[in-house]
Amino acid sequence: MYAIIGLGAVGSLLALFLNRAGHRPYVLARSRVRRVVWGGETYTLDVAYVDEVPDVEYTLVAVKAYDTEGVLPHIRGVPVIFQNGIGGLELVVERYGKGLGAVVTYGAYRSSDVVEVRGAGEIILPEDAGRLVDDLRNGGANVRAVPDVGPYRWLKTIVNAAINPVTALLRAPNGVVVEDPWARAVAEAAAREGGEVASRSGVRLPGDPVEETFRVAAATRWNLSSMYQDVARGGRTEVDYINGAIVRRGRELGVPTPVNETLWRLVKALEGRRTALLP
């Protein structure tokens, strides 16, 4: 049995895949999603909303990274952390004693009680995630099981650090990173810094961070990054766990990260304004 904490875009997508595999997960969330649009079809989610998570085999944590500490008391079984950035999984392992990381590359967007999935993507899980790998696959997810998810988490964090703050600051979709030479230069510099920090941390990335940044930006050129959406709504972002994480690790290792630090500070300044640009 499964529980999902957080029913935003990612949590709803996980619920859909589990539904299609024959499971009705427990859900602990502040708000409710009724439908998911995926592959040209509209699905009504079948979940059991709860105030307390019962004993389950896996708890899938899909809240924003900055909300991780608040959900720690609700985790049961094996926690699997579906979050952006570096820090959420590490906190769970430190406080709860165990946890598995995951990477999601599907583009999913929530509007009111509907989540729309755009384009292809995949879920990367550790090989020791057991039946979760099979159940998500049986539900239609493109799942890749790898010996170590850590390098993939780092690569996605670096790509997010290069794309997301640039799009948030310019109020533009992801394509600006490949189409505008000034934006491209900033994103490339941020990705190179992140790659150096990962290398000095002993992480062997599964791809070149600059090439992956431009590949993702081109493939998702019309998408609005989650950071762009957060800033546009006047909300908090996960920049502390993305660019901020790279900067902090860089300081520990003596690796300069001036571009990531500047992007981090500028996005934090936008957060401080708390002025919504979207309804």
QUIQUI-V459632 format. One line per field, one symbol per residue. ss: DSSP state (@ for helix, = for strand, . for the rest). phi: phi as a letter, one per 20 degrees, with the letter a starting at -180 (. if undefined). Layout:
# QUIQUI-V459632
ss->???
phi->???
This chain:
# QUIQUI-V459632
ss->.====...@@@@@@@@@@@@.....===......====..====...==........====...@@@@@@@@@@...=====.....@@@@@@@@@...=====..=====..=====....====@@@.@@@@@@@@....====...@@@@@@@@@@@@@@@@@@@@@.....@@@@.@@@@@@@@@@@@@@@@@@@@........@@@@@@@@@@@......@@@@@@@......@@@.@@@@@@@@@@@....@@@@@@@@@@@@@@@@......
phi->.cccdnceffgfffffffgfenddffcdbfcddeccdbmndddefdcdfcecfffcfcdeecefgfeggfegfefcmeecddcfndpfffffffeenardebccdfeccdcldcddddmeabddcfgefmfggfffffeofeddecfbfgfffffffffffeeffffffelcfgfgfdedffffffffffffffffffffeneeffafffffgffffffcgefefffgffffemdedeffedffffffffffemdfcffffffgffffffgffldfddf
